Amino acid sequence: MRDYYEILGVARDADGDAIKKAYRKLALEYHPDRNNGAKDAEDRFKEATEAYEVLRDPQKRSAYDRYGHAGVRSGAGGAGGFTGFDFSDALNIFMRDFGGFGFEDLFGAAGGRRGGRGPRKAADVRVRLVVSLVEVAKGTKKTIRIGLDTACGTCGGSGAAPGTQPVTCATCGGAGQVRRVQNSVFGQMVSVTTCPTCRGEGKSIETPCTTCAGAGVRRAEREIEVEVPAGVSTGDYITMRGQGNAGAGGVAAGDIIVVMDVREDPRFVRDGADLIHDLMVTFSQAALGAEIDVPTVDGTATVTVPAGTQSGRSLRLRGRGLPHLRGGGRGDQIVRITVWTPTRLDEAQERLLRELARIESPPPTAEEAQAEGGFWSKVKEAFTG
């Protein structure tokens, strides 16, 4: 993921006003309503919003400056996590901080959404889809069952009884808005609100459809097939355009936003495309070396534990991690070694260990081990890979 400061195009010492100004410029440029829902613009909008949401918050910004992306995703440094961020969150954040502008800010003075008569499309549906780590490794196809608004079969979605048509709203004259002029000491004040009769549609129904009671839609359950690509993470989402709720009165259908929730696998800790597996070995295996089978997301693999391995050492299985979401191969599996100390010994084990204690050499000091490329260098390997 790109650096948040780079995404917004601001210096690392930029103040809050500069960050907000930079974000507003990018958000308006890449807002999906200004780009006909283009996927690349949607991704840039989400990316800019995520950067803004971190850098505008002093605590999150401090954690990011100190730990990078890990600081705001896993709660490093006590900053609190920043997970599950998706496109709908980005839209909510944008509207929270910049919701007061008019449609002309997005579309220009000559544009607009049907003259400001309500939503451009029906409401989106957001669903959570749980997938396993094994499914993330290979990609999968899932079928989900959800309740959606579908066009009424009786009235064809118009809301009017068969043989009748919606008529121009008498309250707003078809404008979808009601203008009120009030005189005050400051002069005339004009307020524009959505028409309460037609709710912004500009038309009213005199004879409602008896099947849908004039709503134009009915609730029904549908099965939706979702193609989950390999490499997804919790919080990633898939937008299924036009497959959501049907819109009444000629309004376009909404989208289904499928948000991924990757179930934790007790065998691994995930770090991006890399997987970390903790392997317990006995003292004899660590001292003498051993070949041990370890689980992988695809099955099993044999790892060679070199003689003299210390606790904290990491061994790397190249290409045995998860696929990168946007291509570029796979991550690695990192096997972290912990030397297991038994808590109970039988007589034979205790006798052998006492004999070993009598003849074994004392361990080196930390300085000696570092000079010899021993324990402390192995600990360093665990963090640098």
PyMOL commands that set and color helices and strands:
alter all, ss='L'
color gray80, all
select helices_A, chain A and resi 4-8+16-30+32-34+39-55+58-67+69-73+76-78+87-98+103-107+114-116+133-138+248-250+283-288+347-359+366-371+375-384
alter helices_A, ss='H'
color red, helices_A
select strands_A, chain A and resi 125-131+140-151+167-168+177-184+187-194+203-204+217-228+237-240+256-262+269-271+274-281+290-296+299-305+314-317+333-339
alter strands_A, ss='S'
color yellow, strands_A
deselect
rebuild
show_as cartoon
